[in-house]
Amino acid sequence: MSGGGMESMTRPTPPDMGGGDRVMNSQHGGDRCGYDFHMPLHYPRYTRAEYEVMPEWKLDCLLTQYGLPINGDVNQKRKFAMGAFLWTY
């Protein structure tokens, strides 16, 4: 410490841990679907009807956001998502 003041003791985040400049994933139009796992702050609020018509790419993104497996066909993914996120399945 110099001058008796407090100095910051934080270190920059390494690029492999979320820091630095990164290129957005353009496969899904620039969104970060499946780019790095960060637990979302909010629980998904889709209805059963919305899950039943949700396209496969959106199911993949939703499951990936929560660190869940995306194995199987679209019907298996829908069933898994409804079981994981709906209170009254």
Summary of the structure (lengths in Angstrom):
residues: 89
radius of gyration: 19.2
end to end distance: 58.6
largest distance: 65.1
contacts: 156
relative contact order: 0.13
helix: 38%
strand: 0%
